[in-house]
Amino acid sequence: MSEIAYLALGDSLTEGIGARVPFVEQFFNHLRRTEDCRLRNWGVSGMTSEELFSMLGNPGIGRLIARMSHITVTTGGCDFIRTYETNGVSIISLTRTMRRVQKQVDRILGLLRQYNPEATIHLLGFYLPLPAYEQSLWLATRLITSMNQAYQRLCRQHGVHWVDPFDTFLHRHDYFADEVHPNQKGHDELARLFIQASDPERVESDEGLPDQSTKVIS
């Protein structure tokens, strides 16, 4: 399909908090081939996986998704942030959140595929947030590794591209704008990972990313 119709769904990562040019815009610029290509960024800061699934249940959104050529999803992080803020580092609470998020993401990907069996879909995994380096690093690493493995399995199950930021962000404090959000360097790396997942031939290339002018429709 020469005309790209790209819908970005998710939380503050998709919205682009912390960056001047978010990864969504950079990825769109990599994909687009003509001036008729369009991007809709529906990232909402603070949106949980349950809230995203609920939003996708709207029939009008389903009809829109059916017309998309590309979809990206970032979700799950806000679920863990809310759990942490409520219960702190509680293995029981975090484990329950893991199970709930996996179930919701399975439902999200299933619904996207129901609406659009042909779209190219990418799902972003997890990296370690900065607080993990100061407390319970072993627990956070174990939890995130487990979540990433679950996301990878769900991607295989639903025919979705898996984007893994864990190693790229490991010990890279310079990629953060605050405790959890990537800065511009971080978003540049996310864009590279999405491009690599979409176009493996373009690995590790610093030809880098296309120019940053985009056409966005809300």
N, C-alpha and C positions, 0 to 999 in steps of 0.2 A: 504493500500500500504506500503510494508516494505521498499522500496527504496524511500527516500525522495528527491524530486527535489524542492528546495525552491528558489523563486525569490523575492528579496526585492526591492521595487520600492519607489522612493520618493526623498526627499530633504536632507538637512544636517543631520537630525536626523537619516535617514537610512544610510547615508554615515558614520556616527559615529564621527562627529566633537566633540571634547571635551573628548573623552573616549579612553582608551587603548583597551578595549574589548567592542565594541558597542553591544547594545541590540540585533541586528540582529544575530551576531555570537552566543550570548548566547542562543537565541531562537532556532537557528539551532541545537546547541548541545543538547538541550532538545528534539528536534524532531527526530534526526537521530537514526537509529537502526543498521545500518551496515556501513562498510567502503565505500560502493558504493554510499552513499548519497552525494548530492552536493548542494552547495549554490552559487547563483549568486547575488552579491550585486550591484545594479544599482542605488544606491543613488547618487544624484548630488547636491552639495551645491548650494543653490540659486534657485533651480528649482521651478517654480510656478505650480499651478494646470493646467493652460492652456498649459504650456510647456510639462507637463507629458502626458496630453491627446494627444497632437500632436505627441509625441514620440511613444505612443501606437498605433497610426494609421499606423505605418510601418508594412506591411504584414509579413515581416520576424519575427518581434517581436511577432505578433499574432500567428505564427506557434510555436514559442518557448513557449509562455504562455500556449498553448494547451497541452504541455507536462509536465507542472508543477503540483506538488501535493499540494504545499503551496505557498501563495503569501501574502506579507504584503505591506501596503501602508501608507506612511506618506506624507501628502500634505496639502496645504492651508496656512501654516504659512508664507511662503515667500511672498504670495500675500498681506497679511496684513502688513508685514514689508515694502514692497515697497510703499503701500498706506500711511503708517505712515511717511515714509521718504519724500514723495512728498507733502503730505497735512497736516501732523501733526494730532492732535486729532480733526478730523472733522467727526461729526456724519453722515453727508450726504455721504462723501467718504467711510467711513467704512461700512455703510449700503449697498452701491452699491457693495463693495468688497464682503460682506457677500453673497449677492444674486448671484454674479458671481461665487464665489467659490462653493457654493452649487450646482449650475448648472453643473459646470465642474466635481465635484466629482460624481454626478449622472451619467454623461456621462462616466467617468472613470470606475466606478463599472459596469455599463451596458456593456461596451466594454470588460472588463475582463470576465464577465459572458458569453458574446457572444462567446469569444474565448474558454472559459473553464467553462462549467456549473458545473463541479464536484470539482474543486479545493477548498481547505480550504483557505479562504481569511480573513485577519484581516485588519481593518482600525483603525488607531490611531487618537484620538481626540486631544483637545487642553488643555494646562495648562497655567497659568498666567506667562508671562515673567517678569523678575525683574523690568523693567521700570514701569510696571503697579502699583507697590507698592508705587512709588514716585509721580505718576501723573495719574489722572483719573482712580483710582482703581474701582470705581463704574461702569464706562462705560465699562472698559475692562472686568469686571466680568459679566456684563449683555451681552455683545457681545459674549464672549466665551461660556457662558451658552447656549445662543441661538444657536451658531454654533454646540455645542456638541449635543444638542437636534436634530438639523437637520441631523447631521452625524448619530446619532442613528436611526433615521427614515429611512435614506437611507440604512443603514446596514440591517434593517428588510426587506426592500423592495427587496434588491438584494441577500439576504441569506448570509450575511457577518458577521463575528464576530466583535463586537464593543469593542474597548479598550479605557477606559476612565481614563486619567491621572490626571484629575483636582484636586480631593481631595488629592491624594497622593503627589502632588507637592505644594499644597497650603501652603504658608508661610515657605516652605523649601528652604531657600536661600542656604543652604549647598548642594543642589543638582545641582547647576549651575556652569559651567566652565566660563561663561561670562553672558551677559544680557539675552541671549535666549537659549544657548546650554547647555544641561545637562553635568555634569562631570561624572566620573566613577560611583559614587554613584547614580546619576540620571539614567544612563543607566542600572545599576543593577535593579533599581526599574521598569523601562520600561520593561525589560526582564521579571521580575516577573509578571507584569500585562499581558503581552502577554501569558505567560505560564498559568496564571490563567484563561484567556479567552479561551485558547485552552484545558485546562485540569483542570476543576473546582475542581476535587478531590484533587488537589495538592495545595489547598488554604493555604495562609499564611505560607507555609512551608519554613523553613530555611535550609532544606536539601540542599538547594539552588540549584545552577545552576550547570550543568555539567561542566566537565573540558573544558578549553578554546581552545583546538586545533581544527581547522576546515579545511575543504577542500573547497576552494573557487575557482570558475571559473569565469573569467570575461566575 
